[in-house]
Amino acid sequence: MKQQKRHRTSFFSLIILVVTAALLVFLALVLENHGSLEIRFNALISFLQKIDNAITQLDSNFEILICIFALYIAKCQLPIPMGFLCVISGVVFPITQAIIINVVFCLFFFTVKYVEGVYIGGGWTGMILGIKKLKFIKEWIEFKGTGNPYVLFVSRLVPTIPLGMVSKYYGSMKYDFVYYSCLSILGFAPRLYMYTTIGNAIFNPFSARFITMLIAIVAFTGISVFLFNIFFGIKSKQMNQTLLIYSEKEKYKIVL
């Protein structure tokens, strides 16, 4: 069983590395030939430019802002990717304004999910962490009942960890809201910047800037998921060893 789990962790890690490396090689080739690709796909770029012009001709920036805020409100209950919302702001507004808008609206989302956790509880996260095999994760997150700030920060960095589920769980622990807000924004900041920049450059998808940001996102995602998978495997192994030692002690205790 132990060997199976170890091989499973190694297998997933290998897949993550291979997929990440393949995507990075592909994007590097695209970056090298981005000039010829821009010319070859001129029709696509010109179509995207028309969309950009159509957006800028809308009645006012305030109305666009309200629409984006409505999407963030919907995100509080629907599985809309946060990256998609950050990209939309980057598409519509200049990069500096878009980053500020995304920071404010992301903080709104984190606050809503935190409050839900305070009044409703940890939800699915609490149920999942209640599984005996995941007890070590629960203890690590709760950090003697006060909440682990490092887990909160890292959970915002790793793209595969759901933002809302973590937020609700920290709300259920009544973790200090000021620290929660600061750590959430700081942890999500690298992804927020990359997603917003992608949106800002999306009207020229073969530009060096756009492809460079894609490379950064792929590398960041691949490395963070790889490290998280390795860490989970190590912690799982440690937990299994602890349970085995405990069971052996109990066995001898019963015999005596």
Salt bridges, closest charged atoms under 4 A:
GLU38 OE1 - HIS34 ND1 3.74
GLU116 OE1 - LYS113 NZ 3.01
GLU116 OE1 - LYS168 NZ 3.93
GLU139 OE2 - LYS135 NZ 3.92
GLU248 OE1 - LYS251 NZ 3.35
